[in-house]
């Protein structure tokens, strides 16, 4: 399994500039000339201590080099830094970039910071609240992210398959006010419909492994006959696995996560997690830079593009590892065509 070759602690919360050349030093500029310099993109991400967002960062850096885009990337050090992330957006706007990529911590924490922006804004992963954006006259040109309901439903269908005879399960969500988490849990419950599996507990663990472990320990004591856990992120699924293993119930309790981060994929291969619904943050990062390149050239973007997802189990995890960080199945990327049109 590939590990991203940068130290996350050193990158988080500092300015990182992407290169402007593709491999081999050959520029692949979108209409750039001496009179019209390369497109400048300001990127603000969630905390890079989560390898999901690190994948977005790596793709942003790589695609910026390939397309000759000047990308400036900022990230917070914790998903509790709501105002700090907004300050990073304001700093990016002050640089007068040609396009902005935002990955908000919550649905509203960046809305005020984006007021007055006339350049294209690309929203990835966590959606900006559309009503709040409309009230603030903030226009999002395109949203790129996972269909979280579909991803959660994949997890629910898999859990129902694993627990054919029925059983009790617990749901572990992320931040209480995070849109993605709630939609994933709702999708999971939809996937259980028609089965004999019932949800007996729901908790939030703030996308934190240790908090998820503590929450799972409590649920295991309260519901000693629990048969499974679904966590809205892989970090939390790994925390659940820690608790289940410590309780001596690893062979009895099924665990499904969501994200497809390297450690969770390795855990699926080892059997400590039964499945993960993999997102592809590398694809999101690449699409975001492509979208900015196209939008800055005046090309109209699709309002929403769903990034690929895949259910990873022991049956296909080897293929997933071989293809990482790319999907192991074909997927559509409408922005690549738009970039060719812009060029």
C-alpha positions, 0 to 999 in steps of 0.5 A: 500500500502506497504511503503519501511521501510527505510529513503531514505535521509539516504541511498542515497549516502552512503555505504549499505551492504547486509546481507549474510543469508536468513530468519531464519539465514540459509545460502543459499550460491552459492558454498560458503565454508570457502575456497571459501567465499560468492560472492561479488556484487557491486551495483550502483543505481540511486537516491533512492529518487525515490521509483522505485530505492528504490524497486530495492535496497530493492530486492537487499538486500533481495535476497543477504540475501537469496542467501548468497551474500555479496552485497554493494550498492551505490546510488547518491542523484540526477539523475543530478550526472553523474560524481558522479555515475561514481565515485561510480562505480570506488569505487566499482571496487576498492573493487574487487567485483566478479560481478557488477550491474549498473543502469546508469543515461544515456546511456554513463555516466558509460562507461569510469568507466567500462573500463577494468572490467573483472568480469561480469557486469549486466546492469539493467533498463537504458541500457548502449549504446552498441556502446559506450560499444563496443568502450570501450571494456566493456562487459555487460553480461546481461541486465535486464529491461522493454521493454520500447516500449511495456510499452509505447504502452500499455499506448497509447492503453489505452489512445486511449480507454479512448478518443474514440471520439478523442482528443489532448494529450501531452507527458511529457518525462524525461531527454533529453538524457535518452534512456528509456524516448524516447523509451516510448514516441515512444511506446505510439505514436505507441499505438495511431495509428489508433485512432483519438487521436493526440499529440500536445505537447512534453516536458521534465521534467527531471523525476521531479514532480515539473518540470512536474507540471510547464510544464503541467500548461504551456501546459494547458494554451497553449492548453486549450482543451487538453484531456490527458497527458502521462508521461514517469514516475509516478513522472511526472504523479503525477506532471501533476495531481497536475496541472490538479487538480489546473486548475479545469480540473480533470474530463476532462483530462486523465492522464497515467503514467509509473512505478507503484510506490506506490503513483501512484498506490494509485492515480489510486485507488483514480481516480486522475490518470487514469492508470499507466503502472507498471514496477516491480523494485523489480523483476529487483533487485532480478534478478540482484542478481540471475544473478550475483550469476549464472555468478560468478559460470561460468553459461552463462547468457541470453543477455537480459531479459525483466522484467514484465509489467502490465497496472494498472487501477481501474479495477485491481488496488486492485489486484496490491496493494495486490501483491505489490511489486511482480507482480499480474500476472505470469512471467518468471524468467530464472535466478532462474533456472540458480542459481539452476544450479550453486548451 
